[in-house]
């Protein structure tokens, strides 16, 4: 390494060749050899030496270097690596795994070819089936077949379960929700139970009310709350709010007093700006602090800022929730556009009795009120906060 540092690369490599023959099991020699080839700008020569190395003894670090050194524009680099990695299977899968992971992002077709053969030669290797399914993501039907076979052998593989869930969603988005459901219902009970939210999502998507109701009733209340919310969130994320809405409505048919379902539906309706439906659903929702907060949002979207402030003040009197401060301050600024300075002053005084504003939010509010032409009120609010601060902060 000292010779290489002095720029004497040929001498350094010659010495390492000699050491490599003398100590074939010392893997650090290979790592140093590759490092010097990189330093000298002779990366392509790495591949002329691959056939001399016993890669079954190579450290993972060296294998990663070899894979990264492969030139994407020179297919022979990958041909050589692929040939060597497959020749080492099934006793030494490290190079094939590393090469497969590397190719996934740059040459998925080549990765698929390598991993298919690797899985054939080493069918008991847990990694190859998972990687092969990843390489087939643009062919969801094929990937689903691969990952289904993999899960039968490795049902506890969480990475595979996540990939499977994503593939089901991807296929559903392409208009094949029924095929996704057919695949999932063929899995064993353990996997179906762990993907309950996906089941709910797909059954709502394909419009099968009987099976959807059966799935819902098979879950206990706490689990149903969690799984249904996850399913609806996933549907909204892929721009299918109408299916999420239907899912909440089906849940409320079975459990009409479920406050979480009802308020989630109201929030969804507000997102869609369907104020009449949101108001109707909110009226049928049992009273709770959460309902009060959602009611404040409804009034705000209806431009009834005074009613929104009333609801927020009512909620603040019942719970200590610091996130309400900024929401309330935003409503005060909106209210200042139509209300008098005296009315806004009374609002602020009442809020400070219920839940005193943090100094930062109070001073920001004072600045905004000053811009709205309420300079006297802004000064009073600012001074009421400043006198309570230590002198350096004042």
Number of C-alpha atoms within 10 A of each C-alpha: 16 9 14 17 11 9 14 14 19 14 12 20 19 12 15 19 17 11 14 19 12 10 12 15 14 15 19 13 19 24 17 16 23 21 17 24 19 16 14 14 9 11 18 15 12 19 17 11 13 15 12 10 15 13 20 14 12 20 16 14 11 21 20 15 16 21 20 14 17 22 13 13 8 10 10 13 19 20 14 15 21 21 12 17 24 19 15 17 17 18 9 17 19 20 26 27 20 18 23 27 20 17 21 18 11 11 13 20 13 17 25 20 14 23 28 19 14 25 20 13 15 19 15 13 15 15 15 25 28 25 22 27 27 26 25 20 17 14 13 21 17 13 22 24 13 19 24 22 14 23 21 12 13 16 16 12 13 11 10 22 21 12 18 27 18 15 23 25 22 18 20 19 15 9 12 17 22 17 15 26 22 11 16 22 12 11 15 12 11 10 17 15 14 12 18 21 23 26 26 24 28 27 22 25 23 18 16 11 14 10 14 21 17 10 16 23 14 12 14 9 13 8 14 19 16 13 22 23 21 17 24 27 18 18 24 16 10 11 12 15 19 15 21 25 20 17 26 23 16 18 21 17 11 12 15 15 13 16 19 17 22 24 22 18 24 27 19 20 21 19 13 12 14 13 17 12 14 23 17 11 15 22 12 12 19 13 11 10 16 13 21 20 19 21 24 26 22 25 19 17 15 13 13 14 23 18 17 25 23 16 20 24 21 16 20 21 14 10 12 11 11 13 8 18 19 16 13 20 21 13 18 22 18 16 19 18 12 11 14 11 19 11 13 19 17 11 16 20 13 13 20 13 10 16 17 15 21 13 16 10 13 23 20 14 21 24 17 19 23 14 11 15 13 19 16 13 18 24 16 13 21 18 14 14 18 16 11 11 11 8 8 5 8 10
